[in-house]
Amino acid sequence: MNARRVLWFLILAGVAIGVALVARANDGYAMFVAPPWRVEISLNAFIVGAVLAVIVAIALARLVVRIVELPREVRERRRMRDAERVRLKQDGAVIALLEGRYGRTRQRVEEALALPHASGLAALIGARAAIETRDFDVAETFLARDDAHAHSLDIPRRMLEAELALERGLPADALQQLAALKKDAGSHTAALRLEMRALMASRRYADVPRVVAELVKRKVYDAPHAELIRAGAHAQALRQLAHDAGGLRDYWQRLPDADRLSTRVADAAARSFLALGGDREAAELIARSLDAHWDPKLVLLYAECRTTDTSRLLENAERWLSAHSQDASLLYALGKLCERAQLWGKAQTYYEASLALDNGWRAHVALGEMLGRLDRADASNAHLAAALKLALAELRRKELDAPRA
């Protein structure tokens, strides 16, 4: 640092000496004539004066520019100060929103919007909080503000509008808005999740698996969770087709094999086929599903299928007996099928075996009714009385377990 100072000192000293030598050797003069006056000054004085005049002119020019720009700078400083205040309010609103304090969120948003140069982002934050508290009119007011319609806020605003429509019970409007948003900006994860909710609310279950597949690709759902949602959607769609034989068969044929084997899907499809008189189709799909995934409830539904070939139903059910001999539901179903085939002795044996594993009212009722048709009144009455006692006890337990209003 000292060496640099010495260097500068030497340079300035050299310049000063050079200037002094030049000025000393300069004998010229400058003359200014304005009749009747004439002014003569040395050339050195003229050069010094010219330099000083330029310096003064520059200083005055800068002063004038500063004075002219001062109001703009004041306005800019005020704008920056207001923007900082708005930002602090918005940050407070976001923190409150993340904490789940929606009342405080709206308070911070209203404070931010009351300030000059407020951002439309604050309005969207307020709309989000209002939707969470189901203050739909307030949310709509926030979304209707002019500053919320800025181009940069178009996608989040339209997402909030779609969610508002869904929360108001207008899923068709929400789907329409999401379709327009997808066309303009493409699909993204939050929009897909909202679309799935809207499809469920509008009972368009057939379209849900498509959205679930997209969400699986985006790692929103793992495979087991996605399978549960997809199976539930297919089941609901199949139940809706319980009065449309053509639509039911077409939907069932388009299902992937993995979905057809799902017990939940098979149960819904079988019930719809049974409602339409398609007992043969119901029995076949139940049998395929049970071969893949055993489900006692589905076995009971299998026994309700009334095809023209009862012996084949009975043959399938007895084939399952080797692997599920301790399943009371299967034994009950075998009893029902044997009773339908008028194999009274085998039916009684299966019913009694079912009761030995699970003393339930359903098998007592079936056995009692069958014995009544065979004119064995005493045994029939005993089983029916036992069924009534068990049914009343089960009803009492359900009443005790039910949540109180």
Secondary structure by P-SEA (a helix, b strand, c coil): caaaaaaaaaaaaaaaaaaaaaaaaccbbbbbbcccbbbbbcaaaaaaaaaaaaaaaaaaaaaaaaaaaaaaaaaaaaaaaaaaaaaaaaaaaaaaaaacaaaaaaaaaaaaaacccccaaaaaaaaaaaaaacaaaaaaaaaaccccccccaaaaaaaaaaaaaaaaccaaaaaaaaaaaaaaccccaaaaaaaaaaaaaaccccaaaaaaaaaaaaccccaaaaaaaaaaaaaaaaaaacccaaaaaaaaaaccccccccaaaaaaaaaaaaaacaaaaaaaaaaaaaaccccaaaaaaaaacccccaaaaaaaaaaacccccccaaaaaaaaaaaaaacaaaaaaaaaaaaaaacccaaaaaaaaaaaaaacaaaaaaaaaaaaaaaaaaaaaaaaaacccc
